[in-house]
Amino acid sequence: MTRTTEGISPQLHAYVVDHSLPVDPVLADLAEETARLFPDHQGMQIGPEQGAFTTLLTQLSGARNAVEIGTFTGYSAICFARGLPEDGTLLALDVSEEWTSVARRYWERAGVADRITLRIGPALDSLRALPGEPQFDLAFLDADKTGYLDYWEELVPRMRPGGLLLADNTLSHGRVVDPAEDSPSVQGIRDFNDRLVADDRVTQVLLPIGDGLTLARRL
């Protein structure tokens, strides 16, 4: 995840944020605490414009059951949960008790804790433990980049027809088009992007929001 949209000036980014869904004190405080507690990882948190987009998209889609792979300190989970109806559910998957302990506090403060079920452990194991039939209306993928393809193959069969899948960091800070970049995470994103283009189970668009946000619709 990234705190700002790539390729725009700080001034233009501030303008975008100021003219989107306002960042309320809960999200503002969560961003500040995350930066203070985890300065080496704060870039893993989505930016405010991406949060506003995901809340609105969740509302527009009418999603009731959602899943998130990679929760960190809970900013994105709040944004998705706020877009769900009161009886909607978000299954949040993460490996860190430390990070998600912060998330739990802010979910309570945001009034969405009753919509979120957190499972700690390898997300691939958690997904494979779920029933194999379609059950989700919305999915958000934002975990280890080398695992994106495996997560994708577990997610797609569990999406209802018309369900939406979002994958974050699909531009990898522009490194996807740099032939000199050969790190496993960058190659993982390249492989993932190429797989989606060839996947006839979905239609998709790669949006230049944040660090690249791919939006796919299950056919």
N, C-alpha and C positions, 0 to 999 in steps of 0.2 A: 504494500500500500504506500501511498505518498500523500503528504499534507497539502500539496498544491498541484494544479494541472500543469503538465509539462509544456514548455515552449511559449509561455506567456509571461509578461513582465510582472513583477510584484504589484505594480500599480493597477494593471489590468485585472490581475487575480483578485485584488481587494475589491475592485468594482464589481466583478462577477459575484463575489460572495455577498456584497452589500445589496445586490439586486436579485438575490435568490431567497429561498425560505430562510428566515432569520435563524442564526445560531443561538439557541437559548442557553441560560446559565448552566444547565446540566451538562450539555455537550462542551461548552467552553471550559468548565471546570475539569471535565474529564480529559480534555486535550492538554490542559496545563499540568495536571497531575501526572499524566503519562509521560510528558516531556521531562518532568522533574525526577520521576522515579526510574525511568528507563531511557535515559538520554541517547543511548546507543541504538535504541530500537524505535524511537518515536516516528521514524519514517514508515513504520508498518501500519500506522493509523491512517485511515482514509481522510481526505480533506473535506471541508464543510460543503463545498459545491457538489461533491460526489455523494455525500450524505443526504443532501436535499434531493438530489436526483433519485436516489434509491428509495427514499420515502415516497416520493410522488409516483414513481414507477410501481411500487408495491400497491399503492392505492388504486392506480389506474388499472392494474391487472386483475384486481379483485382476488388476489391470492389469500388463501386461508392457512395453508400449510407450507412452511418454508424450512430450508436447511442452509446452514452456513458452515463452510469448512475453513477454519482459521478465524478465531474470535479476538485474540489479543486482549486488550483491555475493555472491549465491549462497545466501542463507538458505533461500528457498523450494525451491530445487533440492535442497538437502540433505534437506529434509523429504520431498519426493516420492521422491527416490532411495532413502531409507531404507525406504520402503514397498514398493518394487519387489522382486521376487525377485532372486537373485544374477545371473541372466542377463538381467534386465530392462534397458531402455534409456530414457534421458531425453534428448531433443533440446532443448537450451537455445538460445534465439535472443535476441540482444541487439546493440546498436550500439556499445557502449563497451568498448574494450580496457582502459581504466583501471579501471572498476568490476569487470569480470570477471577482471582479474588477481588481485584479492583473492579472488574466488570460487574460482578454480583452487586457490589455496593451501589454502583451507578444505575443498574437496572432497577433496583428498589427505589432509588431517588427519582428516576424517570417514570415510575409507575407502570413499568412493563414487565416486571419480574415474573408475573403470573403467566405471561405468554411465552417465556423462554425456558427451554429445557437444555441444560448444559451436560455434555458428556466429555469426561476427561480420558484421553487415551489416543492412540494412533487413529486418525480419522478414517483411514482405509478399512481398518478392522471394524470400526463403528458402522460404516456404511454397509459392509458385507454382512453384518449381523441383522440388518433391516430386512423386512420382506422384499422380495424382488419385484413385486408388481408396482405400477404407477401409484404414487401417493403424494408427491410434492407438486405444488403450483409454482414455486419459486426456489431457486438455488443460487448461492453466492460462493464462489471459489476464490480463496485468497490465502493459500497456504504455501508450503514448499513447492517451488517451481518445477523441480525435477519430478514431482509426483502428480502434476496436473493431468497428464494423460490417463493415469490409473484412476484418479478421482472422477474424471470425465466418464470413463467407461462404466463406473459404478452408478453415477448420477443419472445418465440419460435414460436407462430403462426404468428408473424410478420416478421419472417426470410424467405428469399427466399431459395428454395432447393439448397443445396451446400453452403449456408451462414455459416459464422463462428461466434461463440460466445466465448468470453473469460471472465473468472471470476477470479478475483484476490483474494489473501489471503486465498486460499483454503487449506493451511496447518496450518494456524493460529499459526505461530511461533512454530510448532511442538506440539501444545496443543491438536490437534485432536486425538492423540494417548495416551494422558495422562488421565486415568480414573478419576483422582482427579480433573480435570478441568471440571467444570459444569456451567460456566458463560453462559448467554444467547447468546452472540456472538459466542462462541466456539461451542455451541450446534447447533446454526443456521448454521454454516459451516458444521458440521457433517451431519445434516439433508439434506443440499443442496448436499453434495457429494454423499450421499446415494441415493438421488432422481435421480441424473444424471446417476448413474450406472444402474438404473432400467428404464430409459426413452428410449423407443424404437423409439423416434423421432429423436434421435441424436446418433452419435458415439463420443467418447471423450477420452482424455488422460489428466492426471494430471501431469504437468511438474514442477520439482523443480527449477523454476526460481523465483527470488524474494522470496516472502513468499508463494509460490505455485501459479501456474497459470494454470487453467484448460482451455483447448482448445477443443471445441465441434464443430461438423459439422452437420448442419441440413440435414436430409435425404429427 
